[in-house]
Amino acid sequence: MPLYLVIQNALRAAIGNGTYAPGGRLPTEAELAQQFGTTKATVVHALQQLVFEGLIERRRGAGSFVAQPAVDTTVDTHNLAYFERDIFASGKDLVYKVVSFAQAPVDDHVREALRLGGDEPVFELRRIRILAGQPFAYERRYMPALVASGMTEEMLARHAVQHILEHHMHTPIVKFINAVRVSLPPADIARHLDIERSRPVLVRTHTFLDKRDIALLWGETVYREEYKIHYVLTA
């Protein structure tokens, strides 16, 4: 077996059994080279694959660290589930911090996404999802005033927007329209998520529609890189 594979397997095993915990620092390249009797180039080759797999992360000037566990969501085209439902089902601790919730001026593309005229008021919600005590996602969402009037900051500090629409306002969502991209975060979002601006984030743009095909909400949620989406497509 090539030596770089031996190194990868040894590090995978050590991470799996807790020798190196999430967020923990791995030995330096020089220390690993000495441990396995090889060169730093071979160690770097081994580490690059573990970075690609999302198992470890490398920080310039600091070394290599075990990545935080991925947070998974499953998307099934036959099931209108959402992030919070998956998290609560897994028993993880999720809370919200409302940054702001108020009427706001918006660009034309927001009005177009909400299918609103130029004079209709729009509310903006900015909120942080905190998972196991750490900021994990940042929401920036827009909704017509008629929809926002049924929500309070107290509700938004406790519940998913989908839950509020369905259970408090009796307005079920029948369709989600999503688009996903990778980007670098602006300074304010990086600050809220406690990450460097050079760290990539996953951005999910979404529109919620009711049974009359009326837009209830349009917005974006920005996730730290630990987020992973599984898709289930059924013929």
C-alpha positions in Angstrom: 0.0 0.0 0.0 1.4 3.4 -0.9 2.6 5.3 2.1 0.3 8.3 1.6 -2.7 5.8 1.9 -1.2 4.4 5.1 -1.0 7.9 6.5 -4.6 8.7 5.4 -6.0 5.5 7.0 -4.1 6.1 10.2 -5.5 9.6 10.5 -9.0 8.5 9.6 -8.8 5.9 12.4 -7.4 8.3 14.9 -10.2 10.8 14.1 -12.8 8.1 14.2 -11.8 6.8 17.7 -11.5 10.3 19.1 -7.8 10.5 19.4 -8.2 13.8 17.5 -11.5 15.4 18.4 -13.4 17.8 16.1 -11.6 21.2 16.1 -8.5 19.5 17.4 -5.1 20.2 15.9 -3.3 17.4 14.1 0.5 16.8 14.3 2.5 19.1 12.0 3.7 17.9 8.6 7.2 17.5 9.9 6.0 15.5 12.9 3.9 13.2 10.6 6.8 12.8 8.2 9.0 11.7 11.1 6.3 9.4 12.6 5.8 7.5 9.3 9.4 7.7 8.1 8.7 9.7 4.9 8.9 13.1 3.4 6.8 16.2 4.0 5.7 16.0 0.3 4.1 12.6 0.9 2.4 13.9 4.1 1.0 16.9 2.2 -0.3 14.5 -0.5 -2.1 12.5 2.2 -3.6 15.5 3.9 -4.9 17.0 0.6 -7.2 14.1 0.1 -8.5 14.3 3.7 -9.2 18.0 3.1 -11.1 17.2 -0.1 -13.2 14.7 1.8 -14.1 17.3 4.4 -12.5 15.3 7.2 -9.8 17.9 8.1 -9.2 21.6 7.3 -5.9 23.4 6.8 -5.4 26.9 8.2 -2.6 29.0 6.8 0.1 29.6 9.4 -1.7 27.4 12.0 -1.7 23.9 10.7 -4.2 21.1 10.1 -7.3 20.6 12.2 -10.1 18.0 12.4 -13.2 19.4 10.8 -16.4 19.8 12.7 -19.0 17.0 11.9 -21.2 17.7 8.9 -24.8 18.7 9.5 -27.0 16.8 7.0 -30.3 17.6 5.4 -32.1 15.2 3.0 -34.1 16.7 0.1 -36.8 14.4 -1.2 -38.8 15.6 -4.2 -41.9 13.9 -2.7 -41.6 15.3 0.7 -41.7 19.0 1.7 -39.3 18.8 4.7 -36.9 21.5 5.8 -33.7 22.0 7.6 -35.1 22.5 11.1 -37.3 19.5 10.9 -34.3 17.3 10.2 -32.3 18.9 13.0 -35.0 18.5 15.6 -35.6 14.9 14.5 -31.9 14.2 15.1 -32.2 15.6 18.6 -29.7 18.4 18.1 -30.0 21.7 20.0 -31.0 24.5 17.6 -31.9 28.0 18.7 -32.4 31.3 16.9 -31.0 34.8 17.4 -33.1 37.5 15.7 -30.8 40.3 14.4 -33.6 42.4 12.9 -37.2 42.1 11.8 -38.8 45.3 10.3 -40.1 46.9 7.2 -37.2 47.7 4.9 -36.5 49.2 1.4 -35.7 46.5 -1.1 -34.3 46.2 -4.6 -36.5 45.5 -7.6 -35.2 41.9 -7.8 -36.7 41.2 -4.4 -40.1 42.6 -5.4 -39.9 40.5 -8.6 -39.2 37.4 -6.6 -42.1 38.1 -4.3 -44.3 39.1 -7.2 -45.2 42.5 -5.6 -45.9 45.9 -7.0 -43.7 48.9 -6.3 -45.7 50.3 -3.5 -46.4 47.3 -1.4 -44.4 47.2 1.9 -41.8 44.5 2.4 -40.4 43.2 5.7 -36.9 41.9 6.1 -35.8 39.2 8.6 -32.2 38.7 9.6 -31.6 35.8 11.9 -28.8 33.5 13.0 -29.3 29.8 13.6 -27.2 28.5 16.5 -26.5 24.8 16.6 -25.0 23.3 19.7 -23.9 26.7 20.9 -22.2 27.7 17.7 -23.4 30.0 14.9 -24.2 27.8 11.9 -26.4 29.6 9.4 -27.4 33.2 8.7 -30.9 34.0 7.3 -31.8 37.0 5.2 -35.4 36.7 4.2 -38.1 39.0 2.8 -41.9 38.7 3.0 -44.9 40.8 2.1 -46.3 42.9 5.0 -49.4 40.8 5.0 -47.4 37.7 5.8 -45.0 39.5 8.3 -48.0 40.9 10.2 -48.7 37.4 11.5 -45.3 37.0 13.0 -43.6 38.4 16.1 -39.9 38.5 17.2 -40.8 36.1 20.0 -42.1 33.6 17.5 -39.1 34.0 15.3 -36.7 33.5 18.3 -38.3 30.1 18.9 -39.6 28.6 15.6 -38.8 28.0 12.0 -40.6 30.3 9.6 -42.2 27.3 8.0 -43.5 26.2 11.4 -45.0 29.7 12.0 -46.7 29.8 8.6 -48.2 26.3 8.9 -49.1 26.1 12.6 -49.6 29.7 13.7 -50.9 31.3 10.6 -52.5 28.2 9.0 -50.9 29.0 5.7 -49.3 25.8 4.5 -46.4 25.9 2.0 -47.0 23.6 -1.0 -43.9 24.4 -3.0 -40.3 25.3 -2.3 -38.1 26.7 -5.1 -34.4 26.4 -4.3 -31.1 27.3 -5.8 -27.8 26.5 -4.3 -24.4 28.1 -4.9 -21.0 28.4 -3.2 -19.6 31.9 -2.4 -17.3 33.9 -0.1 -19.2 35.7 2.6 -19.4 39.5 3.0 -17.8 40.9 6.1 -21.0 41.2 8.2 -22.1 37.6 7.5 -18.6 36.2 8.2 -18.7 38.0 11.5 -22.1 36.6 12.4 -21.0 33.1 11.5 -17.6 33.5 13.3 -15.6 32.6 10.2 -12.9 34.2 8.1 -14.0 35.9 4.9 -11.7 33.6 3.0 -13.8 30.5 4.1 -16.4 29.4 1.5 -20.1 29.2 2.4 -23.1 27.5 0.9 -25.9 29.9 -0.1 -29.4 28.6 -0.6 -31.8 30.9 -2.3 -35.5 29.9 -1.7 -39.0 30.9 -2.4 -42.0 29.6 -0.5 -45.3 29.4 -2.4 -48.8 28.6 -1.1 -51.6 26.6 -2.8 -52.6 29.6 -4.9 -49.0 29.9 -6.1 -48.6 33.1 -4.2 -45.1 33.9 -2.9 -45.0 33.9 0.9 -41.3 34.5 1.3 -38.1 34.9 -0.7 -34.6 35.0 0.7 -31.2 33.4 1.2 -29.8 31.3 4.0 -26.0 31.2 4.3 -24.5 28.0 5.8 -21.0 27.3 7.2 -19.1 24.7 5.1 -20.1 21.9 7.5 -23.5 21.8 5.9 -24.3 18.9 3.6 -27.4 18.2 1.5 -28.5 14.7 0.4 -30.9 14.5 -2.5 -33.4 11.8 -3.0 -34.8 11.6 -6.5 -37.6 9.1 -7.2 -38.7 8.1 -10.7 
